[in-house]
Amino acid sequence: MKLRFACLISGILLAALPLAYAQDGRMSLPTTVEAGSAFSIQSSGSGKAVLYIVGPGQVLKRDVQLGETASFPTGSLYNAGHYLAILVAGSSTDNGWFDVAPASKPANLSFLARPSRLSIGLHNGISGTLYIFDVYHNLITKPTPVSFKLSIPSGAVQQRTVTANLGEATTEMDSGTKEGFAKFEAQVDGVSSTRVVEQVPGNPCGLKMSAQPAGNRIHLQTSPVRDCSGNAVPDGTIVTFTENYNGTQSTADVPLKQGIAQVELPAHPGATITVASGVVLGNEIHWQK
Amino acid sequence: MAASITAATAIFIAIGTLYPGKSALEYSGGKNLLRTSSTPQAAVENLGDEIRLRAWKAAYSSLANKAEFTQADFVHDLTGYYLSLRTYATLESFQVRPLHASSNQAEVRLRMHWSSVVGPFTTTRDLHVVRNGDRWNADWPLVKKTVVPPQVIPENYLRWDVIYRGAGDDWGVQDVEAPHVRIVDMHPVQRAEGVVVLGELLNEDVVPAYVSVRATLLSKSGSTISTEGSFDKISHILLPKQVTPFFINFPNATLSDVGSIRMEPLSTLVSASAGPVIAIENERLNPAPGATVTGQLVNQGGRVVNIAHILETLYDKTGQVVWVADQYTDHALLPQTPIPFTIHIPEDLAKKISSERTITETYSVRGVN
């Protein structure tokens, strides 16, 4: 009777032995894994277990043999962040945290260049902000040198090198003195992104008109309208002609066409005629004919 | 209960049928509304009623000088030869005022108050009325269709079109920049009806802008009193370097309660054309009483402008905006044809005004002209 009872207890203990070992299962986690790279997790103990890895936007489940190394191939974990690993063997669990860091090589750039259109000659008028991402679109947060280059239509090049902080690099550039499209480029470790910034002429400068008789009217015409840097002011810009005579006034808002604005107003000897565009005043004519 | 309602309804229908109201009679085309044209005034009143009812045939038939023009000419004289505000306006009311009368003829003034989608306008015609037996008939002073001399007017309208970024573009891809606009003047005014914020807005960009201005009155403690936007006393389409006045009304607000005003100029890119050029000629500031700004609009382009919105900015001696007034033309603007306009100015402000600036915003209907 005693022998049979001892055999029974021994059988139960032997049967329970693997479970007891599994309850002792432990794993050794890497501190940091680079996104997309292969990695492994070493476990201790014996028997079978299930390894769960839970992180931002990803969950992995793997059957493992305790005491062996569980290997994960390239691309298994690709979202950067804080991951929880849980080893479940029967009723026992072990868990731990590790980080998936962005890949060190930049692959994608988000380049915000503002504004897309601005007037010439503005100090620090153009701003560029770059966000650096790896191939899995994780923001690369480690300090990274970024090269910004603005090639303006006159041929001059402005260049700045900025170290990205927490994945972001910002710079400011001056707009040039010549109208046209400037190429704004950001480059990191062989990867580049380009934006185009349109530089448009400034306010008209030295606005001048002339007057000619045209029957019983005056034909008014501006000289080609340019800004202070000599750029032609774009067609469509409004030029206002105003004629004052003996308490009456005649006005016309005229768009530039092929660089000049022209209009006909009533001819009144003694009239004073002025020209303006926006807040810029031009010359004045006293009509005597 | 139901039976009594049914009975009452039947009784009211019977009363309405047997003794119709004046307006019901008018709209049902009843003719016994019209008086006998036994006096010059009655003849013109009858004509006014027929115009109001758009009973063109009856109105035309009643004219003494109908042989001089067709019914279509008469109708177009009233509703416009070209599509304009007049085309869809309705005659709300009219006034008849005898000017002169003898036994056989009379002069009577017909003042017609029209209502249109942008507000009322008034037209006045002085009618010569002649006696014909025991009846009087009016001569209609037909304003003949303006004929533009045959000519070729070259046009090379500029046009801007906008292509925005696509929905599938990456984050960070540039979009077209909104136009840069700037408030160059702003001035709050206390009026009997409330506070009015006046000012001017400049498009300082090289592209056309659809603009609007929003103003928020803040109390001295910084809390919001009210927010309003410019509505119609603004030119919403601004070409590069163009300036528009704006007028924002805060009914029932009091300027003494206002600590500050937050201004928000709003602009978006818009497809637009630079044209036609509308010149404002022989503009004159007429002092009180009855202060007005009068002048003429001249369409210097070659295409008919169906509606023109005239915006008048009025300045004091220091150049500060003191009022913004506006007016829509009820006539279409034919090429090279002056159209007179009159804009009324508040009497109490007339003395302060020393100069003015006028701009126009135009609307042309494609395919109509």
Interface residues (C-beta under 8 A of the other chain):
Chain A: L109 S110 F111 L112 A113 P115 S116 R117 L118 Y131 S193 R195 V196 V200 P201 N203 P204 V233 P234 D235 G236 T237 I238 V239 G247 T248 Q249 S250 T251 A252 D253 V254 P255 K257 V263 E264 L265 P266 S277 G278 V279
Chain B: N156 L158 W160 D170 W171 G172 Q174 D175 V176 E177 V184 L202 E204 D205 V206 V207 P208 L239 P240 K241 Q242 V243 A274 G275 V277 I278 A279 I280 E281 N282 E283 R284 L285 G295 Q300 E356 R357 T358 I359
